[in-house]
Amino acid sequence: MEYYFYIKALHLIFIVTWFAGLFYIPRLFVYQIEAFDKPSPDKEILGKQLKLMAKRLWNIITWPSAILATGFGIWLLVLNPYLLEQPWMHVKLSFVVLLILYHLKTHQYYKQLQSDVVRKSSNFMRLWNEGATFILFAVIFLVILKNAINWIFGVIGILVLGILLMLGFKVYKNIRSKNPDA
């Protein structure tokens, strides 16, 4: 079990890099969608560069990190099956499933934009960008508190965070409507 903490450290490292990718890719989607409205040649130049950036982020950082974080997480559960008896872990694993679904849906958006198909607005992607934040907050509270009941307070905190983010989004949208370069 001496190597357990090495596995745990690797799990955490790849969680951080996975979330880094999930935080940044929707921001690139915002820029890609907005580039479609630019005149030529800006549209083509920006589109090509943003697609390349998204491709590298998604395929070199985000997907490998997701796979490695999941693999090391499963390895930790195999080494310490007692964790599966804990109610907080059941809730955490539910959020992990939600994170994987979020990742897969983000992959669909990635594929669409790589094919120059724009089905969502840049505002939608700004909101989508917050999905990973909510999941991260929930999981961190669960892991630190290790209590399935106290996670409810974490969820209340997430809802408050969501309200604050939405208010911030609206304020920023108003600022951008008055000054597009803001």
Buried (B, 14 or more C-beta within 10 A) or exposed (E): EEEEEEBBEBBBBBBEBBBBBBBBBBBBBBBBBBBEEEEEEEEEEBBEEBBEBBEEBBEEBBBBBBEBBBBBBEBBBEBEEEBEEBEBBEBBBEBBEBBEEBBEEBBEBBEBBBEEEBEBEBEBBBBBBBBBBBBBBBBEBBEEBBBBEBBEEBBEBBEEBBEEBEEEBEEEEEEEEEEEEE
